Amino acid sequence: MAVHVLRQTASARLWRIKGCAGLHRALTTATSASNPIILYDIKSKLDPQAWSPNTWKARFALNYKRLPYKTVWVSYPDIAAKLSSLGLEPLSSGAAPYTLPVIADPTHSGTPTIVRDSFAIAQYLDVTYPELERPLLPAGTHAFQALFLHHASTRITPTLRPLLVPLAPAILDAAALPYFYRTREASFGRPLAEVRPSGTALEEAWSKVEKEFGVLDSILQKNDVHCGGNGGDLVLGNRVSFADFVLAGLFVWMSKFNPGEDGNPWERIRSWHGGRWERLWKGCEEFMEVK
Ligand SMILES: N[C@@H](CCC(=O)N[C@@H](CS)C(=O)NCC(=O)O)C(=O)O
């Protein structure tokens, strides 16, 4: 079970998951409609702006818990400075040392609690607001939820990245573009214009995506009644959890692009596997508000 570690800086209390020594309640929060949680999300030209799959996981979590929050939009090149000003240090590894989502939860001391990373945010919200009785990580499923996130991040997202990342400049704010091209070209090792396949290679790339969703479909079929499951369309069957938001975050991300040659990515996949993904989207639809 997660432990919250609070480190006080001049501007913030920082909440971190560390080890598994026991369950702690976070400090008393002062969140209210007039003093909401702040969700830092990545700016875009869209209306509403929300598009990033990772920050959507945190937005789904806040909406599901019906917590008051408001979004502060940050352009890619400003993320590092914004998070440093909140007292966060760079992540020790990875190409992007500062990432969103991050939330700032008001406390009675006036110093907000800062939480980074979507899974840590889900843990924090469950620990801090148990009275809401809407767990993102229902008891007994913590390791499963982490495994599900790991599976999606290592098997599904990598098949989508070459198809979707090159489309992002079309929806980003102008200030983000030089940063986005520089960092993404470094990560792919070639110009972004050369990353997205076309022609038969494009269809092959989509086949890889379909194959990975097929693996997940066969796993989720274990929830069917004839397999002894409860028969629902969500990852835990008939109960919403963080794992659904991992997938729904990817679906919302896919829905934001219109590449032309191969159509809207979400429109392409929504009917795959007997409409499973469409049904999962519907199960999460009531938590898609952008505040
Ligand atoms: N594991 C993290 C991943 C967060 C992440 O990679 N966020 C991306 C946006 S989707 C980001 O902020 N990147 C900043 C950058 O590329 O500079 C989470 O789920 O919170």
Ligand as a Chemical Component Dictionary entry (heavy atoms), coordinates in Angstrom:
data_LIG
# 
_chem_comp.id                   LIG 
_chem_comp.type                 NON-POLYMER 
_chem_comp.pdbx_formal_charge   0 
_chem_comp.three_letter_code    LIG 
# 
loop_
_chem_comp_atom.comp_id 
_chem_comp_atom.atom_id 
_chem_comp_atom.alt_atom_id 
_chem_comp_atom.type_symbol 
_chem_comp_atom.charge 
_chem_comp_atom.model_Cartn_x 
_chem_comp_atom.model_Cartn_y 
_chem_comp_atom.model_Cartn_z 
_chem_comp_atom.pdbx_ordinal 
LIG N1  N1  N 0 3.817 8.423  -16.084 1  
LIG C1  C1  C 0 3.453 9.744  -16.277 2  
LIG C2  C2  C 0 3.718 10.148 -17.710 3  
LIG C3  C3  C 0 3.453 11.598 -17.902 4  
LIG C4  C4  C 0 3.925 12.101 -19.243 5  
LIG O1  O1  O 0 4.753 11.474 -19.928 6  
LIG N2  N2  N 0 3.418 13.293 -19.619 7  
LIG C5  C5  C 0 3.807 13.924 -20.849 8  
LIG C6  C6  C 0 2.590 14.394 -21.587 9  
LIG S1  S1  S 0 1.557 13.127 -22.189 10 
LIG C7  C7  C 0 4.593 15.178 -20.546 11 
LIG O2  O2  O 0 4.214 15.926 -19.670 12 
LIG N3  N3  N 0 5.680 15.427 -21.266 13 
LIG C8  C8  C 0 6.447 16.627 -21.060 14 
LIG C9  C9  C 0 7.495 16.798 -22.101 15 
LIG O3  O3  O 0 7.529 16.037 -23.062 16 
LIG O4  O4  O 0 8.266 17.734 -21.954 17 
LIG C10 C10 C 0 1.993 9.933  -15.881 18 
LIG O5  O5  O 0 1.131 9.136  -16.275 19 
LIG O6  O6  O 0 1.716 10.881 -15.173 20 
# 
loop_
_chem_comp_bond.comp_id 
_chem_comp_bond.atom_id_1 
_chem_comp_bond.atom_id_2 
_chem_comp_bond.value_order 
_chem_comp_bond.pdbx_ordinal 
LIG N1  C1  SING 1  
LIG C1  C2  SING 2  
LIG C1  C10 SING 3  
LIG C2  C3  SING 4  
LIG C3  C4  SING 5  
LIG C4  O1  DOUB 6  
LIG C4  N2  SING 7  
LIG N2  C5  SING 8  
LIG C5  C6  SING 9  
LIG C5  C7  SING 10 
LIG C6  S1  SING 11 
LIG C7  O2  DOUB 12 
LIG C7  N3  SING 13 
LIG N3  C8  SING 14 
LIG C8  C9  SING 15 
LIG C9  O3  DOUB 16 
LIG C9  O4  SING 17 
LIG C10 O5  DOUB 18 
LIG C10 O6  SING 19 
# 
